[in-house]
Amino acid sequence: MVSKKRFIWIARDLSKCSGCRKCEIACSLWHENRIWPEASRIRVFMLVPGVEFPHLCAQCEDYPCVEACPVNALSISDETGAVLVDKTACIACGQCIDACPGRIPHMHPAENYILICDLCNGDPQCVKVCREGLWNVLQIVSRRDHSYKLYARKPEEITRNLVVKIYGEEGERFL
């Protein structure tokens, strides 16, 4: 197993998200060379109006998506700890989606492989654009100082928590 000392992680302050979706644009530009939010490795969810948040790989400590892949198309970067996808090996079976506690991996909209945040080779573009916009929802931190469990949840669960945080207990009526 590779050492976690060097691994980076994207910390999130979800209640600061404005829903601008610039993170999706930056990601798709980096990976697809065009603005294509559907092919972004980060997705902004809005299940309740006014409650938007970025959802991306939480880099689980036990990597259930990697373990679930029947053809070894997923691996772990020795440099960042991010999940890497071998597009040519992926058979788009979806077992990694089912294994993920947040159901974060998703299919590429035009090709037959899975999309998972790869941390842009250690220089996450989503973090850069979020920082440049002064939202600071996304920040690069050392992985060893943070636990993935808060973010490795389904969008519905995260929405419920954010609604209560933003609107208080009264906000649950929106759900």
NORDA-V107446 format. One line per field, one symbol per residue. phi: phi as a letter, one per 40 degrees, with the letter a starting at -180 (. if undefined). psi: psi as a letter, one per 20 degrees, with the letter a starting at -180 (. if undefined). A space follows every 10 residues. Layout:
# NORDA-V107446
phi = ???
psi = ???
This chain:
# NORDA-V107446
phi = .cccdccbab cbbcccccgc gccccccccc cbgacadcbc cbbcbbcbdg bbacbadcfd cbfccccccc bfcbabcccb gccbbcdccc bfcgcccccc cbfcdacccb bcacbadbff fgbdcccdcc cccgcfcbac bccccbbcdc bcbcdcccdd ccdcccbgdc ccccc
psi = qqpihiprqo qpnhiipikh jhggggghgg hikromhhjq ipppqnippi nqqqorpilq hjmhgghioi jkiprpphgh jqpqpohhhp jlhjhhghhp hjlgqrqpii rmrqpqpjkl kjmohhgghg ghikhkgpqp rphiiqqihh imrqhhgggg ghggggiahh iiii.
